[in-house]
Amino acid sequence: MLLQIFVAAIVSYFLGNHNGAICVSLVLGDDVRTHGSGNAGLTNFIRSYGTGRALLVVAIDAGKAVLACILAGLLLAPYGYELQGRMLGGLFVMLGHVYPALQGFRGGKGILSGWFIAWTVDWRVAVLVGLVFFTAYLLTRYVSLGSVLAALFFGVGFVIFHHQDWRVWLPGVGMSLLAVFMHRGNIQRLMKGEERKTNLFAKGKRK
């Protein structure tokens, strides 16, 4: 089973390296990381290019997260650990998204990928995360605040619904803390009142 765990981790990590925002911006002859916050995430992509092409970003980041979880789950299913395998795949696809070796270790912050990991593993956690994010965003227009709160409830959700199995909730908490860590700059700006609000339905300035 160790071989299957290793293969699941490696495949998931390199799937994570295919960052949607970077891939789409490169196709446009640009690099999203040269604009705005410099982050390879959906928010910076929308600020730079608008919502139209953002659907491609969502499709890539969602697809790789779901694929990694399913493949890892299938690899460990013969040993009775399909759910745990999906969490393993989720953890490593997120690591690949945040720290992509193929993209100079400059990736995104993991919120979108994390949400689709939750949908693949436990829809209850996904619903909780979605409700938290959209409520916070609609009330404040701070994507970062919604993202941080959603990341926290991602971990909380897995602890609540899977407290009986550390092989499920521990990776969930790990992904939660990683996403919060990646937002440390946003948290500091929020505390200082310097964070920028975002219109997720903006047209953007670049084509």
C-alpha positions in Angstrom: 0.0 0.0 0.0 3.0 2.3 0.5 3.6 2.4 -3.3 -0.1 3.4 -3.9 0.2 6.1 -1.3 3.4 7.4 -3.0 1.9 7.3 -6.4 -1.3 9.0 -5.2 0.7 11.8 -3.6 3.0 12.4 -6.6 0.2 12.4 -9.2 -2.0 14.7 -7.1 0.8 17.1 -6.5 1.7 17.5 -10.2 -2.0 17.8 -11.1 -2.1 20.7 -8.6 0.8 22.3 -10.5 -1.7 23.1 -13.3 -2.9 26.3 -11.9 -6.0 27.6 -13.8 -5.2 31.3 -13.5 -1.6 30.8 -14.7 -2.6 28.4 -17.6 -5.3 30.7 -18.9 -3.2 33.9 -18.7 -0.3 32.2 -20.4 -2.7 31.2 -23.3 -3.5 34.9 -23.5 0.2 35.7 -23.8 0.4 37.1 -20.3 1.1 36.0 -16.8 -1.5 36.8 -14.1 1.3 37.0 -11.5 2.6 40.2 -13.2 -0.6 42.0 -12.3 -2.3 43.2 -9.2 -1.4 41.3 -6.1 0.9 39.0 -8.0 -1.1 36.0 -6.8 -2.1 33.2 -9.2 -5.6 33.0 -7.8 -9.1 33.5 -9.1 -9.6 36.9 -7.4 -6.5 38.4 -9.0 -7.4 36.9 -12.3 -10.9 38.5 -12.2 -9.4 41.8 -11.3 -7.0 41.6 -14.2 -9.1 40.0 -16.9 -12.7 40.0 -15.8 -15.2 37.3 -15.2 -15.6 35.9 -18.7 -12.4 33.8 -18.9 -12.6 33.2 -15.2 -14.9 30.3 -15.9 -11.9 28.5 -17.5 -9.9 29.1 -14.4 -12.7 27.6 -12.3 -13.0 24.6 -14.6 -9.2 23.8 -14.5 -8.9 24.2 -10.7 -12.1 22.3 -10.0 -11.2 19.6 -12.4 -7.8 18.9 -11.1 -9.0 18.9 -7.5 -11.8 16.4 -8.2 -9.6 14.2 -10.4 -6.8 14.0 -7.8 -9.2 13.1 -5.1 -10.9 10.4 -7.2 -7.7 8.9 -8.5 -6.1 8.7 -5.0 -9.3 7.2 -3.6 -9.4 4.5 -6.3 -5.7 3.7 -5.6 -6.4 3.1 -1.9 -10.0 1.7 -2.3 -8.8 -2.0 -2.6 -7.3 -1.6 1.0 -10.5 -0.1 2.4 -9.3 3.5 2.5 -11.1 5.2 -0.4 -12.2 8.2 1.7 -8.8 8.5 3.3 -7.3 8.3 -0.2 -9.5 11.1 -1.4 -8.2 13.3 1.5 -4.6 12.3 0.6 -5.2 13.4 -2.9 -6.8 16.6 -1.8 -3.9 17.5 0.5 -1.3 17.0 -2.2 -3.3 18.6 -5.0 -3.6 21.7 -2.8 0.1 21.6 -2.0 0.8 21.5 -5.7 -1.6 24.4 -6.3 0.0 26.5 -3.6 3.6 25.5 -4.2 3.8 24.4 -7.9 7.3 23.2 -8.8 6.5 23.6 -12.5 5.6 27.2 -11.9 8.5 28.4 -9.8 6.6 27.5 -6.5 4.4 30.6 -7.0 0.8 29.4 -7.0 -2.5 30.3 -5.6 -4.0 30.2 -2.1 -6.0 27.1 -2.4 -9.6 28.3 -1.6 -11.3 27.3 -4.9 -9.4 24.0 -5.1 -10.2 23.4 -1.4 -13.9 23.9 -2.0 -14.0 21.3 -4.8 -11.9 18.9 -2.6 -14.7 19.2 0.0 -17.4 18.5 -2.6 -15.5 15.3 -3.6 -15.0 14.1 -0.1 -18.0 15.3 1.9 -20.8 17.5 0.5 -21.7 18.6 4.0 -18.3 20.3 4.5 -18.6 21.8 1.0 -22.0 23.3 1.8 -20.7 24.7 5.1 -17.7 26.3 3.4 -19.8 27.8 0.6 -22.3 29.3 2.9 -19.6 30.9 5.0 -17.7 32.3 2.1 -20.7 33.8 0.2 -22.3 35.2 3.3 -19.1 36.9 4.4 -18.4 38.2 0.8 -21.9 39.5 0.2 -22.0 41.3 3.5 -18.5 42.9 3.2 -17.3 42.6 -0.4 -14.0 41.3 1.0 -13.1 38.1 -0.9 -10.2 37.6 1.5 -12.4 37.7 4.6 -14.7 35.2 3.1 -11.8 33.0 2.0 -10.2 33.0 5.5 -13.4 32.2 7.2 -14.2 29.5 4.7 -10.7 28.0 5.2 -11.3 27.9 8.9 -14.7 26.2 8.6 -13.2 23.7 6.1 -11.1 22.3 8.9 -13.9 22.6 11.5 -16.2 20.8 9.2 -14.0 17.8 8.8 -13.4 17.7 12.5 -17.1 17.7 13.2 -18.2 15.2 10.6 -15.1 12.9 10.7 -13.8 13.2 14.2 -13.7 9.4 14.5 -11.0 9.1 11.8 -7.8 11.2 12.1 -6.8 10.1 8.6 -9.7 12.2 7.3 -9.9 15.2 9.7 -6.1 15.8 10.1 -5.5 16.4 6.4 -8.5 18.6 6.5 -7.1 20.7 9.3 -3.8 20.8 7.5 -5.3 22.2 4.3 -7.3 24.7 6.4 -4.2 26.0 8.2 -2.3 26.2 4.9 -5.0 28.3 3.2 -5.1 30.6 6.2 -1.3 30.9 6.2 -1.4 31.9 2.5 -3.8 34.7 3.4 -1.6 36.2 6.2 -0.9 39.3 4.2 -4.7 39.8 3.6 -5.3 39.3 7.3 -2.9 42.0 8.2 -4.5 44.4 5.7 -7.9 43.6 7.0 -6.8 44.4 10.5 -5.4 47.7 9.3 -8.4 48.6 7.2 -6.3 48.6 4.1 -7.7 45.6 2.3 -9.2 46.1 -1.1 -12.8 45.1 -1.8 -13.5 43.1 -5.0 -16.4 43.0 -7.4 -16.4 39.4 -8.6 -18.6 40.4 -11.5 -16.3 43.1 -12.8 -15.3 43.2 -16.5 -11.6 43.7 -15.9 -9.1 45.9 -17.7 -7.0 43.5 -19.8 -7.9 41.3 -22.7 
